[in-house]
Amino acid sequence: MAQQSATKAARAIGAMFLAFFGCGWLIAWSVQAFGASVGVLTSIAVGGFAIFFVALRQFRQHRGALMAQAKNPENKKTRHIFNAVNIAQWICISVIAAVLSNTGHSKWILAAIIFVVGIHFLPLAAVFKYRWHYVTGAALILLAVT
């Protein structure tokens, strides 16, 4: 039961990050594509906050199990790989954004970010043994390419 609860807490953390960044990306894309429509931006923000707070509630319910599991040596290795993947992701995003901006292709920055984030889910799916990250990564990659 503790393992299942720790998993729920960890997935809730991921959902909070995705809610925050996803909401920001959707708002940026919406403004770029359609202008600053108050109704659309409000809908995106409400949806993002709803997802965030549902995930926060789940995290609070299960954080004790996650904290207890954090001392496990296998989890230290997983965290190390997770951190390395995320550092690589942010380096790629920074370099690609700078190159696109400096070459007059700044309109492609958002698509490039979505693509890189999609790619970053693929190794995380293997590390966390969570097949839905493959689906999320593939969907983001497909969205960016489209």
C-alpha positions as CSV (number, residue, x, y, z in Angstrom):
1,M,0.0,0.0,0.0
2,A,2.8,2.4,0.8
3,Q,4.4,1.9,-2.6
4,Q,1.1,2.6,-4.3
5,S,0.6,5.8,-2.2
6,A,4.2,6.9,-3.0
7,T,3.5,6.4,-6.7
8,K,0.3,8.5,-6.4
9,A,2.2,11.3,-4.7
10,A,5.0,11.2,-7.3
11,R,2.5,11.3,-10.2
12,A,0.7,14.2,-8.5
13,I,3.9,16.2,-8.5
14,G,4.2,15.5,-12.2
15,A,0.6,16.6,-12.8
16,M,1.2,19.8,-10.9
17,F,4.3,20.6,-13.1
18,L,2.3,19.8,-16.2
19,A,-0.6,21.8,-15.1
20,F,1.6,24.8,-14.5
21,F,3.8,24.6,-17.6
22,G,1.0,23.4,-19.8
23,C,-1.2,26.2,-18.8
24,G,1.6,28.7,-19.5
25,W,2.3,27.1,-22.9
26,L,-1.4,27.1,-23.9
27,I,-1.8,30.7,-22.9
28,A,1.3,31.7,-24.8
29,W,0.2,29.8,-27.9
30,S,-3.4,31.1,-27.7
31,V,-2.2,34.7,-27.5
32,Q,0.2,34.2,-30.4
33,A,-2.4,32.4,-32.5
34,F,-5.6,34.2,-31.6
35,G,-4.7,37.3,-29.6
36,A,-5.6,38.1,-26.0
37,S,-9.2,36.7,-25.8
38,V,-10.3,37.1,-22.2
39,G,-12.7,34.2,-22.4
40,V,-10.3,31.8,-23.9
41,L,-7.5,32.8,-21.6
42,T,-9.8,32.5,-18.6
43,S,-10.9,29.0,-19.7
44,I,-7.3,27.9,-20.0
45,A,-6.4,29.3,-16.6
46,V,-9.4,27.8,-14.9
47,G,-8.6,24.4,-16.4
48,G,-4.9,24.6,-15.4
49,F,-5.8,25.7,-11.8
50,A,-8.3,22.9,-11.5
51,I,-5.8,20.2,-12.6
52,F,-3.2,21.7,-10.3
53,F,-5.4,21.7,-7.2
54,V,-6.7,18.2,-7.8
55,A,-3.1,17.0,-8.1
56,L,-2.1,19.0,-5.0
57,R,-4.9,17.3,-3.0
58,Q,-3.6,13.9,-4.1
59,F,-0.1,14.8,-3.3
60,R,-1.0,15.9,0.2
61,Q,-2.9,12.7,0.8
62,H,0.1,10.5,-0.1
63,R,3.2,12.6,0.6
64,G,4.1,10.6,3.8
65,A,4.6,7.5,1.7
66,L,6.7,9.4,-0.8
67,M,8.9,10.8,2.0
68,A,9.4,7.4,3.5
69,Q,10.3,5.9,0.2
70,A,12.8,8.7,-0.7
71,K,15.5,7.1,1.5
72,N,15.6,3.9,-0.7
73,P,18.9,3.7,-2.7
74,E,17.0,2.7,-5.9
75,N,15.0,5.9,-5.6
76,K,18.2,8.0,-5.4
77,K,19.3,6.5,-8.7
78,T,15.9,7.3,-10.3
79,R,16.0,10.9,-9.0
80,H,19.6,11.2,-10.4
81,I,18.4,10.1,-13.9
82,F,15.3,12.3,-13.6
83,N,17.4,15.3,-12.8
84,A,19.9,14.6,-15.6
85,V,17.0,14.2,-18.1
86,N,15.5,17.5,-17.0
87,I,18.8,19.4,-17.1
88,A,19.4,18.1,-20.6
89,Q,15.8,19.2,-21.5
90,W,16.4,22.8,-20.3
91,I,19.8,23.0,-22.0
92,C,18.2,21.9,-25.3
93,I,15.3,24.3,-24.9
94,S,17.7,27.2,-24.1
95,V,20.0,26.5,-27.0
96,I,17.2,25.9,-29.5
97,A,15.3,29.0,-28.4
98,A,18.4,31.1,-28.7
99,V,19.2,29.8,-32.2
100,L,15.7,30.2,-33.4
101,S,15.5,33.7,-32.0
102,N,18.8,34.8,-33.5
103,T,18.0,33.4,-36.9
104,G,14.7,35.1,-37.2
105,H,12.6,32.0,-36.6
106,S,11.2,32.9,-33.2
107,K,7.7,31.8,-34.2
108,W,8.9,28.2,-34.0
109,I,10.2,28.5,-30.4
110,L,7.0,27.2,-28.8
111,A,6.7,24.2,-31.2
112,A,10.4,23.4,-30.4
113,I,9.8,23.5,-26.7
114,I,6.8,21.2,-27.1
115,F,8.9,18.8,-29.2
116,V,11.8,18.8,-26.7
117,V,9.4,18.2,-23.7
118,G,7.8,15.4,-25.7
119,I,11.2,13.8,-26.2
120,H,12.0,14.1,-22.5
121,F,9.1,12.0,-21.6
122,L,10.5,8.9,-23.5
123,P,13.4,8.1,-21.1
124,L,11.3,9.1,-18.1
125,A,8.7,6.4,-19.2
126,A,11.4,3.8,-18.9
127,V,12.9,5.2,-15.7
128,F,9.6,5.4,-13.9
129,K,8.2,2.3,-15.6
130,Y,5.1,4.3,-16.5
131,R,3.9,3.5,-20.1
132,W,1.6,6.5,-20.2
133,H,4.7,8.8,-20.4
134,Y,5.3,7.2,-23.9
135,V,1.8,8.2,-24.9
136,T,2.3,11.8,-23.5
137,G,5.7,12.1,-25.2
138,A,4.4,10.8,-28.5
139,A,1.4,13.1,-28.4
140,L,3.5,16.2,-27.7
141,I,6.0,15.3,-30.4
142,L,3.1,14.8,-32.9
143,L,1.6,18.1,-31.8
144,A,4.8,19.9,-32.3
145,V,5.5,18.4,-35.7
146,T,2.0,19.1,-36.8
